[in-house]
Amino acid sequence: MPIKIDQIAHLSILLGIFFLHTVANANPKISDQPITPFKLATFEVNNSPKIGIAIQGKLLDLSAANRYVSKKFNLSDISIPDDMLSLIEQYRNLSHRLYQIANHFSEENYFSKNKHPFAFNPKNVSFCFLFVQYIQCLYGQLFDSQFLYLL
């Protein structure tokens, strides 16, 4: 039995829909390489202390940004410590996730296009302390130069 033109058209439409569905549901990838520079900080919002990551002039609650990126890119769950010293101690194990977070939020004009409750203007937080000099003085010998460059 010969194939009719309308059967070919229906098959083409079904294959097109399948292709579009596959492309639309593909998990996007995000680099875990140190592409985007960032700084780590502690700050307070509404009397709640937070560990933050500074990217593009914004200060992000690191734990919330981690949950957001994990969900968006279907990444494994990684727990971010609640205090800076623990984060520094675990840096080698957490660095790839920090890179993923920084790379995602580094897109040009990202924060003018997207609003997140975990992104803050550093001028509007009650306390903000960047740990660059502190870490270099006290812990510099513990980390490689790539770590200190990123801070």
Secondary structure in CASP SS format (residue, H / E / C, confidence):
PFRMAT SS
TARGET T0000
AUTHOR 0000-0000-0000
METHOD secondary structure of the structure
MODEL  1
M C 1.00
P C 1.00
I C 1.00
K C 1.00
I H 1.00
D H 1.00
Q H 1.00
I H 1.00
A H 1.00
H H 1.00
L H 1.00
S H 1.00
I H 1.00
L H 1.00
L H 1.00
G H 1.00
I H 1.00
F H 1.00
F H 1.00
L H 1.00
H H 1.00
T H 1.00
V H 1.00
A H 1.00
N C 1.00
A C 1.00
N C 1.00
P C 1.00
K C 1.00
I C 1.00
S C 1.00
D C 1.00
Q C 1.00
P C 1.00
I C 1.00
T C 1.00
P C 1.00
F C 1.00
K E 1.00
L E 1.00
A E 1.00
T E 1.00
F E 1.00
E E 1.00
V E 1.00
N C 1.00
N C 1.00
S E 1.00
P E 1.00
K E 1.00
I E 1.00
G E 1.00
I E 1.00
A E 1.00
I E 1.00
Q C 1.00
G C 1.00
K E 1.00
L E 1.00
L E 1.00
D E 1.00
L H 1.00
S H 1.00
A H 1.00
A H 1.00
N H 1.00
R H 1.00
Y H 1.00
V H 1.00
S H 1.00
K H 1.00
K H 1.00
F C 1.00
N C 1.00
L C 1.00
S C 1.00
D C 1.00
I C 1.00
S C 1.00
I C 1.00
P C 1.00
D C 1.00
D C 1.00
M H 1.00
L H 1.00
S H 1.00
L H 1.00
I H 1.00
E H 1.00
Q C 1.00
Y H 1.00
R H 1.00
N H 1.00
L H 1.00
S H 1.00
H H 1.00
R H 1.00
L H 1.00
Y H 1.00
Q H 1.00
I H 1.00
A H 1.00
N H 1.00
H H 1.00
F H 1.00
S C 1.00
E C 1.00
E C 1.00
N C 1.00
Y H 1.00
F H 1.00
S H 1.00
K H 1.00
N C 1.00
K C 1.00
H C 1.00
P C 1.00
F C 1.00
A E 1.00
F E 1.00
N C 1.00
P H 1.00
K H 1.00
N H 1.00
V C 1.00
S C 1.00
F E 1.00
C E 1.00
F E 1.00
L E 1.00
F C 1.00
V H 1.00
Q H 1.00
Y H 1.00
I H 1.00
Q H 1.00
C H 1.00
L H 1.00
Y C 1.00
G H 1.00
Q H 1.00
L H 1.00
F C 1.00
D C 1.00
S H 1.00
Q H 1.00
F H 1.00
L H 1.00
Y H 1.00
L H 1.00
L C 1.00
END
